[in-house]
Amino acid sequence: MARFLITLGIVILAIGLLWPYLSRIGLGRLPGDIVIERENMTFHFPLMTCLLLSAFLSLVFWIVNR
């Protein structure tokens, strides 16, 4: 369990450090992401980004466990 938590922490750290570069390629602003803008509020729901990340991580975990 400790090894998993350390690995998860390192992955989250890497994503945090790479976030400026990931936002340049369009993650969070893909077609299918929901953005609602009102006068005093903006709501972002990155539906397509979540689906793509889920598919990618599923593929990676499938390859690693093989």
Distance bins in CASP14 RR format, pairs under 12 A and 6 or more apart:
PFRMAT RR
TARGET T0000
AUTHOR 0000-0000-0000
RMODE 2
METHOD distances of the structure
MODEL  1
1 7 0 0 0 0 0 1 0 0 0 0 0
1 8 0 0 0 0 0 1 0 0 0 0 0
2 8 0 0 0 0 0 1 0 0 0 0 0
2 9 0 0 0 0 0 1 0 0 0 0 0
3 9 0 0 0 0 0 1 0 0 0 0 0
3 10 0 0 0 0 0 1 0 0 0 0 0
4 10 0 0 0 0 0 1 0 0 0 0 0
4 11 0 0 0 0 0 1 0 0 0 0 0
5 11 0 0 0 0 0 1 0 0 0 0 0
5 12 0 0 0 0 0 1 0 0 0 0 0
6 12 0 0 0 0 0 1 0 0 0 0 0
6 13 0 0 0 0 0 1 0 0 0 0 0
7 13 0 0 0 0 0 1 0 0 0 0 0
7 14 0 0 0 0 0 1 0 0 0 0 0
7 61 0 0 0 0 0 1 0 0 0 0 0
7 64 0 0 0 0 0 1 0 0 0 0 0
8 14 0 0 0 0 0 1 0 0 0 0 0
8 15 0 0 0 0 0 1 0 0 0 0 0
8 57 0 0 0 0 0 1 0 0 0 0 0
9 15 0 0 0 0 1 0 0 0 0 0 0
9 16 0 0 0 0 0 1 0 0 0 0 0
9 17 0 0 0 0 0 1 0 0 0 0 0
10 16 0 0 0 0 0 1 0 0 0 0 0
10 17 0 0 0 0 0 1 0 0 0 0 0
11 17 0 0 0 0 0 1 0 0 0 0 0
11 18 0 0 0 0 0 1 0 0 0 0 0
11 53 0 0 0 0 0 1 0 0 0 0 0
11 57 0 0 0 0 1 0 0 0 0 0 0
11 60 0 0 0 0 0 1 0 0 0 0 0
11 61 0 0 0 0 0 1 0 0 0 0 0
12 18 0 0 0 0 0 1 0 0 0 0 0
12 19 0 0 0 0 0 1 0 0 0 0 0
13 19 0 0 0 0 0 1 0 0 0 0 0
14 21 0 0 0 0 0 1 0 0 0 0 0
14 22 0 0 0 0 0 1 0 0 0 0 0
15 21 0 0 0 0 0 1 0 0 0 0 0
15 22 1 0 0 1 0 0 0 0 0 0 0
15 23 0 0 0 0 0 1 0 0 0 0 0
15 27 0 0 0 0 0 1 0 0 0 0 0
15 53 0 0 0 0 1 0 0 0 0 0 0
15 57 0 0 0 0 0 1 0 0 0 0 0
16 22 0 0 0 0 1 0 0 0 0 0 0
16 23 0 0 0 0 0 1 0 0 0 0 0
18 24 0 0 0 0 0 1 0 0 0 0 0
18 25 0 0 0 0 0 1 0 0 0 0 0
18 27 0 0 0 0 0 1 0 0 0 0 0
19 25 0 0 0 0 0 1 0 0 0 0 0
19 26 0 0 0 0 0 1 0 0 0 0 0
19 27 0 0 0 0 1 0 0 0 0 0 0
19 28 0 0 0 0 0 1 0 0 0 0 0
20 26 0 0 0 0 0 1 0 0 0 0 0
20 27 0 0 0 0 0 1 0 0 0 0 0
21 27 0 0 0 0 1 0 0 0 0 0 0
22 28 0 0 0 0 1 0 0 0 0 0 0
22 29 0 0 0 0 0 1 0 0 0 0 0
22 30 0 0 0 0 0 1 0 0 0 0 0
22 46 0 0 0 0 0 1 0 0 0 0 0
22 49 0 0 0 0 1 0 0 0 0 0 0
22 52 0 0 0 0 0 1 0 0 0 0 0
22 53 0 0 0 0 0 1 0 0 0 0 0
23 29 0 0 0 0 1 0 0 0 0 0 0
23 30 0 0 0 0 0 1 0 0 0 0 0
23 46 0 0 0 0 0 1 0 0 0 0 0
23 49 0 0 0 0 0 1 0 0 0 0 0
25 49 0 0 0 0 0 1 0 0 0 0 0
25 52 0 0 0 0 0 1 0 0 0 0 0
26 33 0 0 0 0 1 0 0 0 0 0 0
26 46 0 0 0 0 0 1 0 0 0 0 0
26 48 0 0 0 0 0 1 0 0 0 0 0
26 49 0 0 0 0 1 0 0 0 0 0 0
26 52 0 0 0 0 0 1 0 0 0 0 0
27 33 0 0 0 0 1 0 0 0 0 0 0
27 44 0 0 0 0 0 1 0 0 0 0 0
27 46 1 0 0 1 0 0 0 0 0 0 0
27 48 0 0 0 0 1 0 0 0 0 0 0
27 49 1 0 1 0 0 0 0 0 0 0 0
27 50 0 0 0 0 0 1 0 0 0 0 0
27 51 0 0 0 0 0 1 0 0 0 0 0
27 52 0 0 0 0 1 0 0 0 0 0 0
27 53 1 0 0 1 0 0 0 0 0 0 0
27 56 0 0 0 0 0 1 0 0 0 0 0
28 34 0 0 0 0 0 1 0 0 0 0 0
28 35 0 0 0 0 1 0 0 0 0 0 0
28 44 1 0 0 1 0 0 0 0 0 0 0
28 45 0 0 0 0 1 0 0 0 0 0 0
28 46 1 0 1 0 0 0 0 0 0 0 0
28 47 0 0 0 0 1 0 0 0 0 0 0
28 48 0 0 0 0 1 0 0 0 0 0 0
28 49 1 0 1 0 0 0 0 0 0 0 0
28 50 0 0 0 0 1 0 0 0 0 0 0
28 51 0 0 0 0 0 1 0 0 0 0 0
28 52 0 0 0 0 1 0 0 0 0 0 0
28 53 0 0 0 0 1 0 0 0 0 0 0
29 35 0 0 0 0 1 0 0 0 0 0 0
29 44 0 0 0 0 1 0 0 0 0 0 0
29 46 0 0 0 0 1 0 0 0 0 0 0
29 47 0 0 0 0 0 1 0 0 0 0 0
29 48 0 0 0 0 1 0 0 0 0 0 0
29 49 0 0 0 0 1 0 0 0 0 0 0
30 44 0 0 0 0 0 1 0 0 0 0 0
30 45 0 0 0 0 0 1 0 0 0 0 0
30 46 1 0 0 1 0 0 0 0 0 0 0
30 47 0 0 0 0 1 0 0 0 0 0 0
30 48 1 0 1 0 0 0 0 0 0 0 0
30 49 1 0 1 0 0 0 0 0 0 0 0
30 50 0 0 0 0 1 0 0 0 0 0 0
30 51 0 0 0 0 1 0 0 0 0 0 0
30 52 1 0 0 1 0 0 0 0 0 0 0
30 53 0 0 0 0 0 1 0 0 0 0 0
31 46 0 0 0 0 0 1 0 0 0 0 0
31 47 0 0 0 0 0 1 0 0 0 0 0
31 48 1 0 0 1 0 0 0 0 0 0 0
31 49 0 0 0 0 0 1 0 0 0 0 0
31 51 0 0 0 0 0 1 0 0 0 0 0
31 52 0 0 0 0 0 1 0 0 0 0 0
32 44 0 0 0 0 0 1 0 0 0 0 0
32 45 0 0 0 0 1 0 0 0 0 0 0
32 46 0 0 0 0 1 0 0 0 0 0 0
32 47 1 0 1 0 0 0 0 0 0 0 0
32 48 1 0 1 0 0 0 0 0 0 0 0
32 49 0 0 0 0 1 0 0 0 0 0 0
32 50 0 0 0 0 0 1 0 0 0 0 0
32 51 0 0 0 0 1 0 0 0 0 0 0
32 52 0 0 0 0 0 1 0 0 0 0 0
33 43 0 0 0 0 0 1 0 0 0 0 0
33 44 1 0 0 1 0 0 0 0 0 0 0
33 45 1 0 0 1 0 0 0 0 0 0 0
33 46 1 0 1 0 0 0 0 0 0 0 0
33 47 1 0 1 0 0 0 0 0 0 0 0
33 48 1 0 1 0 0 0 0 0 0 0 0
33 49 1 0 1 0 0 0 0 0 0 0 0
33 50 0 0 0 0 1 0 0 0 0 0 0
33 51 0 0 0 0 1 0 0 0 0 0 0
33 52 0 0 0 0 0 1 0 0 0 0 0
33 53 0 0 0 0 0 1 0 0 0 0 0
34 42 0 0 0 0 0 1 0 0 0 0 0
34 43 1 0 0 1 0 0 0 0 0 0 0
34 44 1 0 0 1 0 0 0 0 0 0 0
34 45 1 0 1 0 0 0 0 0 0 0 0
34 46 1 0 0 1 0 0 0 0 0 0 0
34 47 1 0 1 0 0 0 0 0 0 0 0
34 48 0 0 0 0 1 0 0 0 0 0 0
34 49 0 0 0 0 0 1 0 0 0 0 0
34 50 0 0 0 0 0 1 0 0 0 0 0
35 41 0 0 0 0 0 1 0 0 0 0 0
35 42 1 0 0 1 0 0 0 0 0 0 0
35 43 1 0 0 1 0 0 0 0 0 0 0
35 44 1 0 1 0 0 0 0 0 0 0 0
35 45 1 0 0 1 0 0 0 0 0 0 0
35 46 0 0 0 0 1 0 0 0 0 0 0
35 47 0 0 0 0 0 1 0 0 0 0 0
35 48 0 0 0 0 0 1 0 0 0 0 0
35 49 0 0 0 0 0 1 0 0 0 0 0
36 42 1 0 0 1 0 0 0 0 0 0 0
36 43 1 0 1 0 0 0 0 0 0 0 0
36 44 0 0 0 0 1 0 0 0 0 0 0
36 45 0 0 0 0 1 0 0 0 0 0 0
37 43 1 0 0 1 0 0 0 0 0 0 0
37 44 0 0 0 0 1 0 0 0 0 0 0
44 50 0 0 0 0 0 1 0 0 0 0 0
45 51 0 0 0 0 0 1 0 0 0 0 0
46 52 0 0 0 0 1 0 0 0 0 0 0
46 53 0 0 0 0 1 0 0 0 0 0 0
46 54 0 0 0 0 0 1 0 0 0 0 0
47 53 0 0 0 0 0 1 0 0 0 0 0
47 54 0 0 0 0 0 1 0 0 0 0 0
48 54 0 0 0 0 0 1 0 0 0 0 0
48 55 0 0 0 0 0 1 0 0 0 0 0
49 55 0 0 0 0 0 1 0 0 0 0 0
49 56 0 0 0 0 0 1 0 0 0 0 0
50 56 0 0 0 0 0 1 0 0 0 0 0
50 57 0 0 0 0 0 1 0 0 0 0 0
51 57 0 0 0 0 0 1 0 0 0 0 0
51 58 0 0 0 0 0 1 0 0 0 0 0
52 58 0 0 0 0 0 1 0 0 0 0 0
52 59 0 0 0 0 0 1 0 0 0 0 0
53 59 0 0 0 0 0 1 0 0 0 0 0
53 60 0 0 0 0 0 1 0 0 0 0 0
54 60 0 0 0 0 0 1 0 0 0 0 0
54 61 0 0 0 0 0 1 0 0 0 0 0
55 61 0 0 0 0 0 1 0 0 0 0 0
55 62 0 0 0 0 0 1 0 0 0 0 0
56 62 0 0 0 0 0 1 0 0 0 0 0
56 63 0 0 0 0 0 1 0 0 0 0 0
57 63 0 0 0 0 0 1 0 0 0 0 0
57 64 0 0 0 0 0 1 0 0 0 0 0
58 64 0 0 0 0 0 1 0 0 0 0 0
58 65 0 0 0 0 0 1 0 0 0 0 0
59 65 0 0 0 0 0 1 0 0 0 0 0
59 66 0 0 0 0 0 1 0 0 0 0 0
60 66 0 0 0 0 0 1 0 0 0 0 0
END
